[in-house]
């Protein structure tokens, strides 16, 4: 019997962002994560932006 192992090191797991939202979530307008992938809107309205788009923030 094989079980699926949860990927704790994937780019969609962001403990620091979760902690910041828990502490000062009322002051944050947007949740943005910079990654190597394309633009994507994930769960909890997290926006994933590629690194080259930092000039537009």
PyMOL commands that place a pseudoatom at each C-alpha (Angstrom):
pseudoatom trace, name=CA, resn=UNK, resi=1, chain=A, elem=C, hetatm=0, pos=[0.000, 0.000, 0.000]
pseudoatom trace, name=CA, resn=UNK, resi=2, chain=A, elem=C, hetatm=0, pos=[1.446, 3.342, -1.031]
pseudoatom trace, name=CA, resn=UNK, resi=3, chain=A, elem=C, hetatm=0, pos=[0.438, 6.652, 0.433]
pseudoatom trace, name=CA, resn=UNK, resi=4, chain=A, elem=C, hetatm=0, pos=[0.861, 10.039, -1.152]
pseudoatom trace, name=CA, resn=UNK, resi=5, chain=A, elem=C, hetatm=0, pos=[3.446, 12.177, 0.540]
pseudoatom trace, name=CA, resn=UNK, resi=6, chain=A, elem=C, hetatm=0, pos=[2.494, 15.817, 0.935]
pseudoatom trace, name=CA, resn=UNK, resi=7, chain=A, elem=C, hetatm=0, pos=[5.023, 18.100, -0.730]
pseudoatom trace, name=CA, resn=UNK, resi=8, chain=A, elem=C, hetatm=0, pos=[6.102, 20.541, 1.972]
pseudoatom trace, name=CA, resn=UNK, resi=9, chain=A, elem=C, hetatm=0, pos=[8.780, 22.123, -0.192]
pseudoatom trace, name=CA, resn=UNK, resi=10, chain=A, elem=C, hetatm=0, pos=[6.702, 23.078, -3.228]
pseudoatom trace, name=CA, resn=UNK, resi=11, chain=A, elem=C, hetatm=0, pos=[6.519, 26.674, -4.378]
pseudoatom trace, name=CA, resn=UNK, resi=12, chain=A, elem=C, hetatm=0, pos=[2.869, 26.892, -3.329]
pseudoatom trace, name=CA, resn=UNK, resi=13, chain=A, elem=C, hetatm=0, pos=[3.688, 26.294, 0.347]
pseudoatom trace, name=CA, resn=UNK, resi=14, chain=A, elem=C, hetatm=0, pos=[4.608, 29.592, 1.962]
pseudoatom trace, name=CA, resn=UNK, resi=15, chain=A, elem=C, hetatm=0, pos=[4.728, 29.474, 5.745]
pseudoatom trace, name=CA, resn=UNK, resi=16, chain=A, elem=C, hetatm=0, pos=[6.146, 32.999, 6.082]
pseudoatom trace, name=CA, resn=UNK, resi=17, chain=A, elem=C, hetatm=0, pos=[3.247, 34.509, 4.140]
pseudoatom trace, name=CA, resn=UNK, resi=18, chain=A, elem=C, hetatm=0, pos=[0.729, 32.508, 6.171]
pseudoatom trace, name=CA, resn=UNK, resi=19, chain=A, elem=C, hetatm=0, pos=[2.300, 33.775, 9.399]
pseudoatom trace, name=CA, resn=UNK, resi=20, chain=A, elem=C, hetatm=0, pos=[2.288, 37.400, 8.198]
pseudoatom trace, name=CA, resn=UNK, resi=21, chain=A, elem=C, hetatm=0, pos=[-1.383, 37.136, 7.213]
pseudoatom trace, name=CA, resn=UNK, resi=22, chain=A, elem=C, hetatm=0, pos=[-2.224, 35.672, 10.617]
pseudoatom trace, name=CA, resn=UNK, resi=23, chain=A, elem=C, hetatm=0, pos=[-0.473, 38.516, 12.454]
pseudoatom trace, name=CA, resn=UNK, resi=24, chain=A, elem=C, hetatm=0, pos=[-1.122, 41.585, 10.281]
pseudoatom trace, name=CA, resn=UNK, resi=25, chain=A, elem=C, hetatm=0, pos=[-3.658, 40.317, 7.742]
pseudoatom trace, name=CA, resn=UNK, resi=26, chain=A, elem=C, hetatm=0, pos=[-5.931, 43.330, 8.133]
pseudoatom trace, name=CA, resn=UNK, resi=27, chain=A, elem=C, hetatm=0, pos=[-3.142, 45.642, 6.882]
pseudoatom trace, name=CA, resn=UNK, resi=28, chain=A, elem=C, hetatm=0, pos=[-2.255, 43.572, 3.792]
pseudoatom trace, name=CA, resn=UNK, resi=29, chain=A, elem=C, hetatm=0, pos=[-4.034, 44.444, 0.555]
pseudoatom trace, name=CA, resn=UNK, resi=30, chain=A, elem=C, hetatm=0, pos=[-2.597, 41.688, -1.632]
pseudoatom trace, name=CA, resn=UNK, resi=31, chain=A, elem=C, hetatm=0, pos=[-0.672, 38.471, -1.138]
pseudoatom trace, name=CA, resn=UNK, resi=32, chain=A, elem=C, hetatm=0, pos=[2.068, 38.169, -3.753]
pseudoatom trace, name=CA, resn=UNK, resi=33, chain=A, elem=C, hetatm=0, pos=[4.606, 35.363, -4.118]
pseudoatom trace, name=CA, resn=UNK, resi=34, chain=A, elem=C, hetatm=0, pos=[7.472, 35.657, -6.593]
pseudoatom trace, name=CA, resn=UNK, resi=35, chain=A, elem=C, hetatm=0, pos=[8.255, 32.431, -8.419]
pseudoatom trace, name=CA, resn=UNK, resi=36, chain=A, elem=C, hetatm=0, pos=[9.880, 31.052, -11.544]
pseudoatom trace, name=CA, resn=UNK, resi=37, chain=A, elem=C, hetatm=0, pos=[6.512, 30.112, -13.031]
pseudoatom trace, name=CA, resn=UNK, resi=38, chain=A, elem=C, hetatm=0, pos=[3.877, 32.028, -14.979]
pseudoatom trace, name=CA, resn=UNK, resi=39, chain=A, elem=C, hetatm=0, pos=[1.272, 34.385, -13.544]
pseudoatom trace, name=CA, resn=UNK, resi=40, chain=A, elem=C, hetatm=0, pos=[-1.296, 32.460, -11.528]
pseudoatom trace, name=CA, resn=UNK, resi=41, chain=A, elem=C, hetatm=0, pos=[-3.926, 33.162, -8.886]
pseudoatom trace, name=CA, resn=UNK, resi=42, chain=A, elem=C, hetatm=0, pos=[-3.914, 30.409, -6.298]
pseudoatom trace, name=CA, resn=UNK, resi=43, chain=A, elem=C, hetatm=0, pos=[-5.993, 29.569, -3.289]
pseudoatom trace, name=CA, resn=UNK, resi=44, chain=A, elem=C, hetatm=0, pos=[-6.790, 32.306, -0.748]
pseudoatom trace, name=CA, resn=UNK, resi=45, chain=A, elem=C, hetatm=0, pos=[-6.252, 34.942, -3.474]
pseudoatom trace, name=CA, resn=UNK, resi=46, chain=A, elem=C, hetatm=0, pos=[-2.472, 34.481, -3.499]
pseudoatom trace, name=CA, resn=UNK, resi=47, chain=A, elem=C, hetatm=0, pos=[-0.994, 35.942, -6.690]
pseudoatom trace, name=CA, resn=UNK, resi=48, chain=A, elem=C, hetatm=0, pos=[2.066, 34.143, -8.102]
pseudoatom trace, name=CA, resn=UNK, resi=49, chain=A, elem=C, hetatm=0, pos=[4.212, 36.387, -10.281]
pseudoatom trace, name=CA, resn=UNK, resi=50, chain=A, elem=C, hetatm=0, pos=[7.354, 35.521, -12.232]
pseudoatom trace, name=CA, resn=UNK, resi=51, chain=A, elem=C, hetatm=0, pos=[10.524, 37.239, -11.062]
pseudoatom trace, name=CA, resn=UNK, resi=52, chain=A, elem=C, hetatm=0, pos=[10.771, 39.453, -14.149]
pseudoatom trace, name=CA, resn=UNK, resi=53, chain=A, elem=C, hetatm=0, pos=[7.501, 41.181, -13.220]
pseudoatom trace, name=CA, resn=UNK, resi=54, chain=A, elem=C, hetatm=0, pos=[8.914, 42.746, -10.043]
pseudoatom trace, name=CA, resn=UNK, resi=55, chain=A, elem=C, hetatm=0, pos=[9.423, 45.987, -11.945]
pseudoatom trace, name=CA, resn=UNK, resi=56, chain=A, elem=C, hetatm=0, pos=[5.610, 46.338, -12.152]
pseudoatom trace, name=CA, resn=UNK, resi=57, chain=A, elem=C, hetatm=0, pos=[4.963, 46.089, -8.399]
for i in range(1, 57): cmd.bond("trace and resi %d" % i, "trace and resi %d" % (i + 1))
show_as sticks, trace
zoom trace
